Amino acid sequence: VQLQASGGGLVQAGGSLRLSCAASGRTFSSYYMGWFRQAPGKEREYVSAITRYGSNTDYADSVKGRFTISRDNAKSTVYLQMNSLKPEDTAVYYCAAGTDYLSILRSPGGYGVEYWGKGTLVTVSS
């Protein structure tokens, strides 16, 4: 599967952005999906995950209550709605896909993730 993330940009603290990740290739609903991020000088970290039909979602504690992951299998797209953004949310955001939910769910650094999209940069100014 090929993944293409978009929607990043510059936003002021307290603002919102919605990231999208479009998939092509194999049937999208075959994949568990997730988002990771990497801030400058830091290791990549887990942000959120969603099961194949969207029945279950999970979030890192740092984004819980502010970010929402969703997917539209008909459009082969996963989304990350980010509200109440903080400067510490500044990072390159990557979407991830896999056939094993545990390879994405709270995966440290995303090691074990099968497929990665190119990142999209989110910059939150104070």
N, C-alpha and C positions, 0 to 999 in steps of 0.2 A: 504494500500500500504506500502511496505517496501522499505526503501531508504538506499543506501550505497554510501557514499562519498569516494573519493580517489583523489590522485594527490598532496597532500600537501608535503611540504618538506622545506629544507633550501635553500635560494637563496640570492644573494647579492642585495643590493639596485640597482635599475635600471633594474633588471632582470625580467624574466617572468615565470609564471607557468600556467598550465591549470588544473582546478579541474573538476572532473566528478562526477556525481551522478546517479547511476543506480537504476531504480525502478523495483519492481516486484509486482505482484498482479493484481489489477484491471487495466483496459485499461489506459495506460499512458496519452493518449490525453484527458482523463477526467479531468486531474488536471492542475491547474495553479501551476507554480513552482517558487521557489525563493531561494536566498542565504542570509544568515545572518552570522554574525561573533561575536565572543566574545573575546576581548583582556583580558589579565590578570588584574584582579582587576576592570574590567569594566563590565557594563551591555551589554547584547547581543544587537546588532544593525543591522538594515536592511542594505543590500547591493544592492540587485537587484531582479527584478521579470520579469517573462515572461508569456504571455498568452498561452492558450492551444495549439495553432498552430503556435506560435511564431510571430504573426503579430505585437504585441506590446511588447516593453520592457521598463524598467524603472531602474534608477540607483540613488543611494544616491549621493549627491553632492560630497562627498569625493572621490568617485571612478569614477565619470563620465569622459569619455574621455580616461580612462586607462583600465577599465574592460569591457568585453563584455559577455553577457549571450546569450546562444543559446540552442536549444534542437533538438534532433533527435527522433521523435516519433517512428520510425521504430525500433530504438535501445533502446527505453524506457530510454533515458539518457538526462540529462541536463548538460550543461557545463558552466564553468566560466573561460574565458580567462583573465588572469591578467597580464598586461604589466606595465612597468615603476614602478615596486613595490618600496614601501617606507618602512622604518622601522615601521612606524605607521600602516602599513597593517598587522603586525604580530598579529595573532589571530587564534583561532580555528574557522574554517568555517563549517557551517551547511547548508545542503540543506533542503528545506521545500516544502511541497505539500499541496494543498487544493482545494476544490471545489468552494470556494468563493474567487475571486481575491482580494477583499478588505481585506481579512484576512491576505494576504501576502504583498500587495502593501503598502510600506512605513509603515508597521506595527511596532509601537514602541515596541521593545523587542521581537517581534514575538508573542505577546500574541494573541491568537485566531487561530494560525496556527494549522491545524488539524494533520499533520504528520511531524515528524522530522527524519532526518537521524543522524547517529553518526557522530561526527565532524571529520574533518581532519585538522591537525595543519600546518599552514603556518608561517614560521619564516623568516623574512627579516633582514639581517645583514647590518650594515652601513659600 
